[in-house]
Amino acid sequence: MDEVASAFVPGHVTGFFTVDRDPDPTKAGSTGAGVTLTEGVTVEVEYAESSSLLLNGQPVEMGAVDRVLDALSVHATVRAETDLPVGAGFGVSGAVALGTALAANALYGSDLSENELVTVAHGAEVQAGTGLGDVVAQARGGMPIRLEPGGPHHGVLDGIPARGRVEYVSFGELDTTAVIEGDTDALDRAGEESRSLVVRKPNVEQFMYASRRFAREAGLLPDSVAEAVAAVGEAGGEAAMAMLGESVFALGRGLTEAGYDPAVCEVDVGGATLL
Amino acid sequence: MDEVASAFVPGHVTGFFTVDRDPDPTKAGSTGAGVTLTEGVTVEVEYAESSSLLLNGQPVEMGAVDRVLDALSVHATVRAETDLPVGAGFGVSGAVALGTALAANALYGSDLSENELVTVAHGAEVQAGTGLGDVVAQARGGMPIRLEPGGPHHGVLDGIPARGRVEYVSFGELDTTAVIEGDTDALDRAGEESRSLVVRKPNVEQFMYASRRFAREAGLLPDSVAEAVAAVGEAGGEAAMAMLGESVFALGRGLTEAGYDPAVCEVDVGGATLL
């Protein structure tokens, strides 16, 4: 038997969302839409007597990862590597949780199905309070629309059939937990309106428009982000805020043409996978 | 606006299945499980006054493709290229139908979602009588388990979380329409039993075992296929019959080690995608 197993999970930026609470973490989550990224997280899981997690070589704590290992009843050394900004709206915690589930299942022969592994990682992320919709989107790939909240047994996904270049910049972190555990009435209304716009017309331009509208209506737009989104618009491009970070993403060459020096990747095609 | 749009759709071999008839083609389909392949079909769609289809440069008729273009209310020249054997259990007709839906939607700005495009292609394939479960599997990628039949609004999918090398050989065609429109009682019972084996233990070895068991119980095994499957088993590998073709697939190097000269690819990760 191999000593290690590895998985890749794409990054994910959410353009708009709702907060859907439920005592059952496999039913809780969010609706909304986003973009998965070929830039993501590689997770390597190795047998160990007690569990530990290294993110880019540094020891860190992630509640979602602890919960995934507990759910599979295993101990492991988890090594996650990523070039994505951490805590800035790129779904790194969800990616580490899902990658750990996939790789640990393969290493320990736990015989869970893909849906079961996504359920474990989604529930762990919800219970840890670090995310609501990244895991199910990262499992699918592409540009996922979350029509109904929750893990694979309850949630409903669709997708915008588009691929291409994505650019992003991050100016800093935002506290996901503080936002999703606070009063989300205005946010939920804005998220529902944006979702309905994209369901009626599931194309890229509409998604970017609905995302910008959401950031404004939900009152989540930091000045730095508003400025970058406006600059891209003035340069003839399309940008929006990555929820929830002080971060901006653009399709095509939008940020470059507005004079920024963005990271560049593509819309991810495949979603999370064993390596 | 571009003059052409292209999509890639993975091949798909089914290991076992049931036939689930329904007057509504979006509810009809099959349960079962299979493997999607990095070897697949590239479909290019170009504006045209009247529709035509070329498969590897040769004019052909495919009822499913006509129906997809009708559903989108467009005319197009469709060029499909593949190295897969045609009519031999590799899902070529489903791939051409789904690739046509994705590429035509992009070219003509039809603004359908991914689920809607998969629904159109699945329904077209069912109504043409050329397949029951390839399209939804090809849209997902990986090793899909079809838990409930039908398109995305009715069907339920899961997956075996495994990746790796796949080998295949084909000795000839089998008539899918004749089998799925005939008496399928024994086949359905065998398919349900195999599905239940894989749901209980969703790993690769169990899938290959359940697939061999199905081919035998359903009485579908041609001598050429039985011989190759046995030869791979004697060489210590795992092989099964590709439904519905006179074709064999093996994971890893099974066919090579049994002395065959197979085509080689990998389990596809991403499923169908625009290029």
Interface residues (C-beta under 8 A of the other chain):
Chain A: L102 N105 A106 G109 D111 L112 S113 E114 N115 E116 L117 G141 G142 I145 P152 D158 G159 I160 P161 A162 R163 V199 K201 P202 N203 V269 G270 G271 T273 L274 L275
Chain B: L102 N105 A106 G109 D111 L112 S113 E114 N115 E116 L117 G141 G142 I145 P152 D158 G159 I160 P161 A162 R163 V199 K201 P202 N203 V269 G270 G271 T273 L274 L275
